[in-house]
Amino acid sequence: MKKRFMLPHQGAIIQSPLLFPELRYHFLVGGYGCGKTSSLAYSWLKYVSMLQGKKSKEGHKPRVLLGGVTLGHLVKTTLAYIKELLEQSNTDFIHDKKDNRLIVGDVTTILVPLSAPESIMGFDACCALADEIDDLGSVARSDDVTFEAVKAVNERCRQIIPGFRKPFLSFFSTAQGQKGLYRVITNFRKSGTGFNLIRGRTIDNTYLDQDYVKSLFKIYSPDERRVFLEGEFVALAQGRVLGDFDWEKNFVKVAMDREVSQEETIYWAQDFNQGYHRGCAAVVRGNIIYIIKDYEFPDIREAPKVLRFDFPRNKILWIPDTTAKDEIKTFTRELHKHGIWWITRGKNPNVEDSAFITNKLLYCQRLIFTEAAVDTASDCSLAVRDKNGAIPKGVGKLSVIHRVDGVRMLCYFITVTQRAFLDIKRATVERHLAYEEDEPAVTEMSNGYVSINPSAL
């Protein structure tokens, strides 16, 4: 195999378990694009080569645990890197897709989904390598699953191989602020558990396109740069839900709803609440989203007629809250009647992902509220997180969260489907989209969205 030159943090995490045999836990926490996944692949290659020809005291061949957020994502990312390295070196291997095993010589690698800790059972391993441990909350809807995943992996890591160091765990992850991984590290410090923590900055990866790196620095605030580009644990989910909203930068007193040309597409997001269904309409001009009007309907069945009256010749795309499945079923006749397209998805986007995207659009002044959407702008400026730092559910007629939900859904949809917002998508949630392997097949749009013609309803 040809020589490979490691970035400093890559070499450090590969050598860490070998240089510090007394430490069980080893972490590489890095910024986006720091070379984390390739670090994992190189680490795996190093340890598997060292394990060849060895057996446990019981005579069993070595087993390595390889974990990813989901099996689908693991196969598409880390395993793809590993198989490429094996093919380049003409190394024979067997990928058993049925039992999720990768066999190279004497070593069996067991592939496991970290987002389902309860499924990690029934085997032991001499070492464990786990990818994106801090991203689990984005899939499992709870940061607690990170601790449970670490616990489950730790329980499996107990196979002793003479001639190899004692069992250890290496975790490779981008930082997500003070979330699941921060809680694990804090728990270790509190209990006196030894570990080695290595940081890798985005800027340290000299193989990245520098224009890409500069674009990331422009989009993120100073605290976000410390987290997402330098791998630090800094609290981000505090205070306001849309903390980047600024009346001076994100609101213009212009009646834009009266100035829409018939060639423009209207994006209509709608939240469902009995007696006060709140939503908003937007247009996209260039790479800027303009929220041009907000709505509140006592009877949701009247909504399509009102939207069609306001925009008689425009193509209208309806982006509903998919949790209101019963209301949606009774709504399709009205959509058909008024020629409105339905944009549907298997499930709503992750709440934190959509809020993060919305904040980035606000920060870059690419989300603007206009005169007829002042109520939506006001609610976005007032929405705050709960005592646990989470985005609360809208409860009751006075809650400002209802309008925020509509804005989040609208911004997420436009960002992940419109090419003009590709830079925002790449710098925010692009990696999360690959985790959603159970989404319905794409028909007309990307990232799991399906556009339904009103005639099909």
C-alpha positions as CSV (number, residue, x, y, z in Angstrom):
1,M,0.0,0.0,0.0
2,K,1.3,3.5,-0.8
3,K,2.3,5.8,1.9
4,R,-0.4,8.2,3.2
5,F,0.4,11.5,5.0
6,M,-1.9,12.2,7.9
7,L,-3.1,15.6,9.0
8,P,-1.8,16.2,12.6
9,H,-5.1,15.4,14.3
10,Q,-5.5,12.3,12.2
11,G,-2.2,10.9,13.2
12,A,-2.9,11.8,16.8
13,I,-6.2,9.9,17.0
14,I,-4.7,6.8,15.3
15,Q,-1.8,6.7,17.7
16,S,-3.7,7.6,20.8
17,P,-4.9,4.1,21.8
18,L,-1.4,2.8,21.2
19,L,0.5,5.5,23.0
20,F,-1.9,5.6,26.0
21,P,-2.7,1.9,26.6
22,E,-4.0,2.8,30.1
23,L,-6.8,4.9,28.7
24,R,-10.0,3.1,27.5
25,Y,-11.7,6.1,25.8
26,H,-10.3,8.2,22.9
27,F,-12.1,11.0,21.1
28,L,-11.5,13.0,17.9
29,V,-13.9,16.0,18.0
30,G,-13.6,18.2,15.0
31,G,-15.1,20.8,12.8
32,Y,-17.0,20.1,9.6
33,G,-14.7,18.7,6.9
34,C,-11.8,18.2,9.2
35,G,-11.1,14.7,7.9
36,K,-13.0,12.8,10.6
37,T,-14.4,9.9,8.6
38,S,-11.1,9.3,6.8
39,S,-9.4,9.3,10.2
40,L,-11.8,6.6,11.3
41,A,-11.1,4.5,8.2
42,Y,-7.3,4.9,8.6
43,S,-7.6,3.9,12.3
44,W,-9.6,0.8,11.4
45,L,-7.0,-0.2,8.8
46,K,-4.2,0.2,11.3
47,Y,-5.8,-1.9,14.0
48,V,-7.1,-4.6,11.7
49,S,-3.6,-5.0,10.2
50,M,-2.2,-5.3,13.7
51,L,-4.7,-8.0,14.7
52,Q,-4.0,-10.3,11.8
53,G,-2.7,-13.7,13.0
54,K,-3.9,-13.2,16.5
55,K,-6.5,-14.9,18.6
56,S,-8.1,-14.5,22.0
57,K,-7.1,-16.7,24.9
58,E,-10.3,-18.7,24.1
59,G,-9.0,-19.3,20.6
60,H,-11.5,-16.9,18.9
61,K,-10.5,-14.6,16.1
62,P,-10.5,-10.8,16.7
63,R,-13.7,-8.8,16.4
64,V,-13.9,-5.1,15.8
65,L,-17.1,-3.0,16.4
66,L,-17.7,-0.3,13.8
67,G,-20.6,2.0,14.6
68,G,-22.5,4.7,12.6
69,V,-25.6,6.8,13.2
70,T,-27.5,4.4,11.0
71,L,-26.4,1.3,9.1
72,G,-27.4,3.0,5.8
73,H,-25.2,6.0,6.5
74,L,-22.4,3.9,7.8
75,V,-22.3,1.9,4.6
76,K,-22.4,5.0,2.4
77,T,-19.6,6.9,4.3
78,T,-17.2,5.1,6.6
79,L,-17.5,1.7,5.0
80,A,-17.1,3.2,1.6
81,Y,-13.8,4.7,2.6
82,I,-12.7,1.4,4.1
83,K,-13.6,-0.7,1.1
84,E,-11.8,1.8,-1.2
85,L,-8.6,1.4,0.9
86,L,-8.9,-2.3,0.7
87,E,-9.4,-2.3,-3.0
88,Q,-6.4,0.0,-3.6
89,S,-4.2,-2.4,-1.7
90,N,-5.6,-5.5,-3.5
91,T,-6.8,-6.9,-0.1
92,D,-9.5,-9.5,-0.3
93,F,-12.5,-9.0,1.9
94,I,-16.1,-10.2,2.3
95,H,-18.9,-7.8,3.0
96,D,-21.8,-9.9,4.5
97,K,-24.7,-7.5,4.0
98,K,-27.2,-9.9,5.5
99,D,-25.5,-10.1,8.9
100,N,-23.7,-6.7,8.6
101,R,-20.2,-8.1,8.8
102,L,-16.9,-7.1,7.0
103,I,-14.4,-9.9,7.1
104,V,-10.7,-9.2,6.3
105,G,-8.3,-12.1,6.9
106,D,-8.6,-13.2,10.5
107,V,-10.6,-10.1,11.7
108,T,-14.4,-9.7,11.6
109,T,-15.8,-6.2,11.8
110,I,-19.4,-6.0,13.1
111,L,-21.4,-3.0,11.8
112,V,-23.9,-1.5,14.3
113,P,-26.4,1.4,14.3
114,L,-25.6,3.8,17.2
115,S,-29.1,5.3,17.0
116,A,-30.5,2.0,18.2
117,P,-28.3,1.2,21.2
118,E,-30.7,-1.6,22.3
119,S,-29.7,-3.6,19.2
120,I,-26.0,-3.6,20.1
121,M,-25.8,-7.0,21.8
122,G,-24.8,-10.6,21.5
123,F,-21.1,-10.3,20.8
124,D,-17.8,-9.0,22.1
125,A,-15.0,-7.0,20.4
126,C,-11.4,-6.1,21.1
127,C,-11.9,-2.5,20.1
128,A,-14.7,-0.2,18.9
129,L,-14.7,2.7,16.4
130,A,-17.8,4.9,16.3
131,D,-18.7,7.7,13.9
132,E,-20.7,10.9,14.6
133,I,-21.7,10.1,18.2
134,D,-22.8,13.7,18.7
135,D,-25.2,13.6,15.8
136,L,-27.4,10.9,17.3
137,G,-29.9,13.4,18.8
138,S,-30.7,14.6,15.2
139,V,-32.0,11.1,14.4
140,A,-33.3,9.7,17.7
141,R,-34.9,12.9,18.8
142,S,-33.0,12.8,22.1
143,D,-29.5,13.6,23.2
144,D,-29.8,10.9,25.9
145,V,-29.3,8.3,23.2
146,T,-25.6,9.4,22.9
147,F,-24.9,8.2,26.5
148,E,-26.9,5.0,25.9
149,A,-24.9,4.4,22.7
150,V,-21.6,4.9,24.5
151,K,-22.8,2.6,27.3
152,A,-23.9,-0.1,24.9
153,V,-20.7,0.0,22.9
154,N,-18.6,-0.1,26.1
155,E,-20.4,-3.2,27.2
156,R,-19.5,-5.0,24.0
157,C,-15.8,-4.0,24.1
158,R,-14.3,-6.7,26.2
159,Q,-12.4,-9.3,24.0
160,I,-8.8,-9.6,25.1
161,I,-6.3,-10.4,22.4
162,P,-2.8,-11.3,23.5
163,G,-0.2,-9.2,21.7
164,F,-2.7,-6.4,21.2
165,R,-3.5,-3.7,23.7
166,K,-6.5,-4.1,26.1
167,P,-10.0,-3.3,24.7
168,F,-10.6,0.4,23.9
169,L,-13.1,2.7,22.3
170,S,-12.5,5.5,19.8
171,F,-15.2,8.0,18.9
172,F,-15.0,10.3,15.9
173,S,-17.5,13.2,15.7
174,T,-18.2,16.7,14.6
175,A,-19.2,18.9,17.6
176,Q,-22.8,20.0,18.1
177,G,-22.4,22.4,21.0
178,Q,-23.3,21.2,24.5
179,K,-25.3,18.2,23.5
180,G,-25.0,14.4,23.9
181,L,-21.2,14.1,23.6
182,Y,-20.6,17.1,25.9
183,R,-22.8,15.3,28.5
184,V,-20.7,12.1,28.1
185,I,-17.4,14.1,28.5
186,T,-18.8,16.0,31.5
187,N,-19.8,12.7,33.1
188,F,-16.3,11.3,32.6
189,R,-14.7,14.3,34.2
190,K,-17.1,14.1,37.1
191,S,-16.5,10.5,37.8
192,G,-12.7,10.7,37.2
193,T,-12.8,8.4,34.1
194,G,-9.7,8.8,32.0
195,F,-9.9,9.7,28.3
196,N,-8.0,11.4,25.6
197,L,-9.6,14.2,23.6
198,I,-8.1,15.4,20.3
199,R,-9.6,18.4,18.4
200,G,-9.4,18.8,14.6
201,R,-10.2,22.2,13.1
202,T,-11.8,22.6,9.7
203,I,-9.0,25.0,8.6
204,D,-6.4,22.3,9.5
205,N,-7.6,20.1,6.6
206,T,-5.4,21.5,3.8
207,Y,-7.1,19.3,1.3
208,L,-10.4,21.3,1.5
209,D,-11.2,24.0,-1.1
210,Q,-10.4,27.3,0.6
211,D,-13.4,29.0,-0.9
212,Y,-15.6,26.4,0.8
213,V,-13.8,27.1,4.2
214,K,-14.3,30.9,3.7
215,S,-18.0,30.4,3.0
216,L,-18.4,28.5,6.3
217,F,-16.7,31.4,8.2
218,K,-19.1,33.8,6.6
219,I,-22.2,31.9,7.5
220,Y,-21.4,31.1,11.2
221,S,-21.4,33.4,14.1
222,P,-18.3,33.6,16.3
223,D,-19.7,31.0,18.8
224,E,-20.8,28.7,16.0
225,R,-17.4,28.9,14.5
226,R,-15.9,27.6,17.7
227,V,-18.3,24.7,17.7
228,F,-18.8,23.7,14.0
229,L,-15.4,24.7,12.7
230,E,-13.1,24.2,15.7
231,G,-14.7,21.3,17.5
232,E,-15.3,23.1,20.9
233,F,-18.2,22.5,23.3
234,V,-20.0,25.8,23.4
235,A,-23.6,26.2,24.4
236,L,-25.6,27.3,21.4
237,A,-29.2,26.2,22.1
238,Q,-30.1,29.0,24.6
239,G,-32.5,31.9,24.8
240,R,-34.5,32.7,21.7
241,V,-35.5,30.1,19.2
242,L,-34.5,32.4,16.3
243,G,-31.8,34.3,17.9
244,D,-30.4,35.7,14.7
245,F,-33.6,37.6,13.9
246,D,-33.0,41.4,13.8
247,W,-35.7,43.9,13.0
248,E,-33.2,46.2,11.3
249,K,-31.9,43.4,9.0
250,N,-34.8,41.0,8.5
251,F,-37.9,43.2,8.2
252,V,-38.9,45.8,5.5
253,K,-42.0,47.8,5.6
254,V,-43.0,47.0,2.0
255,A,-46.3,45.6,0.8
256,M,-44.7,42.9,-1.3
257,D,-47.8,40.7,-1.4
258,R,-49.2,43.3,-3.8
259,E,-46.2,43.3,-6.0
260,V,-45.9,39.6,-6.9
261,S,-45.8,38.8,-10.6
262,Q,-47.9,35.9,-11.9
263,E,-44.7,34.0,-12.9
264,E,-43.5,33.7,-9.3
265,T,-44.1,30.6,-7.3
266,I,-45.9,31.1,-3.9
267,Y,-44.6,28.9,-1.1
268,W,-47.3,28.4,1.6
269,A,-46.5,26.8,4.9
270,Q,-49.4,25.9,7.2
271,D,-49.6,24.9,10.9
272,F,-52.8,23.2,12.2
273,N,-54.4,24.2,15.4
274,Q,-58.1,23.9,16.0
275,G,-59.8,27.3,15.6
276,Y,-56.6,29.2,14.8
277,H,-54.7,27.6,11.9
278,R,-51.7,29.9,11.3
279,G,-49.5,30.0,8.2
280,C,-47.5,32.2,5.9
281,A,-46.7,32.7,2.3
282,A,-43.3,33.4,0.7
283,V,-41.6,34.0,-2.6
284,V,-38.0,33.4,-3.6
285,R,-36.1,36.1,-5.5
286,G,-32.5,35.3,-6.3
287,N,-31.1,33.7,-3.2
288,I,-33.4,35.5,-0.7
289,I,-36.7,34.2,0.8
290,Y,-39.3,36.9,1.4
291,I,-42.2,36.1,3.8
292,I,-44.9,38.3,2.1
293,K,-48.0,37.5,4.1
294,D,-49.2,35.7,7.2
295,Y,-52.6,34.0,7.7
296,E,-54.9,32.7,10.4
297,F,-57.9,30.6,9.5
298,P,-60.7,29.7,11.9
299,D,-61.8,27.1,9.4
300,I,-58.8,25.5,7.6
301,R,-61.1,24.4,4.7
302,E,-61.3,28.1,3.6
303,A,-57.5,28.4,3.3
304,P,-57.0,27.2,-0.3
305,K,-59.8,29.6,-1.5
306,V,-58.2,32.5,0.3
307,L,-54.7,31.8,-1.1
308,R,-56.0,31.4,-4.6
309,F,-57.9,34.7,-4.3
310,D,-54.8,36.5,-3.1
311,F,-52.6,34.9,-5.9
312,P,-55.0,34.1,-8.7
313,R,-52.5,33.1,-11.4
314,N,-49.5,31.9,-9.5
315,K,-48.3,28.4,-8.9
316,I,-48.9,27.7,-5.2
317,L,-47.0,25.0,-3.3
318,W,-48.5,24.0,0.0
319,I,-46.0,22.8,2.7
320,P,-48.1,21.4,5.6
321,D,-47.2,20.2,9.1
322,T,-47.2,16.5,8.4
323,T,-48.1,15.6,12.0
324,A,-51.7,16.7,11.2
325,K,-52.4,13.7,9.0
326,D,-56.2,13.6,9.7
327,E,-56.7,17.3,8.8
328,I,-54.6,16.8,5.6
329,K,-56.8,13.9,4.4
330,T,-59.9,16.1,4.5
331,F,-58.1,18.9,2.8
332,T,-57.0,17.4,-0.5
333,R,-60.4,18.1,-2.3
334,E,-60.0,21.9,-1.6
335,L,-56.4,21.8,-2.9
336,H,-57.6,20.1,-6.1
337,K,-60.5,22.5,-6.5
338,H,-58.2,25.6,-6.3
339,G,-55.3,24.1,-8.3
340,I,-52.8,24.1,-5.4
341,W,-49.8,21.7,-5.4
342,W,-49.1,19.7,-2.3
343,I,-45.5,19.2,-1.1
344,T,-45.5,16.2,1.2
345,R,-42.9,14.3,3.1
346,G,-42.8,11.1,5.2
347,K,-42.2,13.2,8.4
348,N,-41.5,16.7,9.4
349,P,-37.8,17.9,9.3
350,N,-35.9,17.7,12.6
351,V,-36.9,20.7,14.7
352,E,-33.4,21.7,15.5
353,D,-32.2,21.3,11.9
354,S,-35.0,23.5,10.6
355,A,-34.4,26.2,13.3
356,F,-30.7,26.1,12.6
357,I,-31.3,26.7,8.8
358,T,-33.7,29.5,9.6
359,N,-31.2,31.2,11.8
360,K,-28.5,31.0,9.1
361,L,-30.8,32.5,6.6
362,L,-31.5,35.3,9.0
363,Y,-27.9,35.8,9.9
364,C,-27.0,36.1,6.2
365,Q,-29.9,38.4,5.6
366,R,-31.5,35.9,3.2
367,L,-34.8,35.7,5.0
368,I,-36.8,38.9,5.0
369,F,-40.2,39.6,6.4
370,T,-42.4,42.2,4.8
371,E,-45.3,44.4,5.9
372,A,-48.1,41.9,5.5
373,A,-46.2,39.4,7.6
374,V,-45.4,41.6,10.6
375,D,-47.3,39.2,13.0
376,T,-45.1,36.3,11.8
377,A,-42.0,38.5,12.2
378,S,-43.0,39.5,15.7
379,D,-43.6,35.9,16.8
380,C,-40.2,34.9,15.4
381,S,-38.6,37.7,17.4
382,L,-40.3,36.6,20.7
383,A,-40.1,32.8,20.6
384,V,-37.9,31.4,23.4
385,R,-36.6,28.0,24.4
386,D,-37.8,26.1,27.4
387,K,-35.9,25.6,30.6
388,N,-34.1,22.6,29.1
389,G,-32.9,24.6,26.1
390,A,-35.4,22.8,23.8
391,I,-37.8,24.4,21.3
392,P,-41.2,24.0,22.9
393,K,-44.4,22.9,21.2
394,G,-47.0,25.5,20.6
395,V,-49.8,25.2,23.1
396,G,-52.8,27.5,23.2
397,K,-53.9,30.4,21.1
398,L,-51.3,32.8,22.7
399,S,-48.3,30.7,21.8
400,V,-45.9,32.4,19.3
401,I,-44.5,29.0,18.3
402,H,-47.3,28.2,15.9
403,R,-46.1,30.9,13.4
404,V,-42.5,29.9,14.0
405,D,-43.2,26.4,13.0
406,G,-44.6,27.5,9.6
407,V,-41.5,29.6,9.0
408,R,-39.2,26.7,9.9
409,M,-40.9,24.2,7.6
410,L,-40.9,26.7,4.7
411,C,-37.2,27.7,5.1
412,Y,-36.1,24.0,5.4
413,F,-38.0,23.0,2.3
414,I,-36.7,25.8,0.1
415,T,-33.1,25.4,1.4
416,V,-32.8,21.7,0.7
417,T,-34.6,21.8,-2.7
418,Q,-33.5,25.1,-4.3
419,R,-30.1,25.4,-5.9
420,A,-29.8,29.0,-5.0
421,F,-29.5,27.9,-1.3
422,L,-27.0,25.1,-1.9
423,D,-24.3,27.0,0.2
424,I,-26.7,27.2,3.2
425,K,-27.6,23.5,2.8
426,R,-24.0,22.4,2.6
427,A,-23.0,24.4,5.7
428,T,-25.9,23.2,7.8
429,V,-27.8,19.9,7.5
430,E,-26.5,18.2,4.3
431,R,-24.9,15.4,6.4
432,H,-28.2,14.8,8.3
433,L,-30.1,14.2,5.1
434,A,-28.2,10.9,4.5
435,Y,-29.4,9.6,7.8
436,E,-33.1,9.6,6.7
437,E,-32.8,6.4,4.9
438,D,-36.5,5.5,5.5
439,E,-37.8,8.5,3.7
440,P,-40.2,7.7,0.7
441,A,-38.7,7.6,-2.8
442,V,-38.1,10.9,-4.6
443,T,-40.4,11.5,-7.5
444,E,-40.0,15.1,-8.6
445,M,-37.8,16.7,-5.9
446,S,-34.7,15.9,-3.9
447,N,-34.1,15.1,-0.2
448,G,-37.3,13.1,0.3
449,Y,-39.8,15.7,-0.9
450,V,-42.6,14.7,-3.3
451,S,-44.5,17.3,-5.3
452,I,-48.1,16.3,-6.0
453,N,-50.0,17.9,-8.8
454,P,-53.5,19.1,-7.8
455,S,-55.0,17.0,-10.6
456,A,-53.7,13.9,-8.9
457,L,-55.7,14.6,-5.7
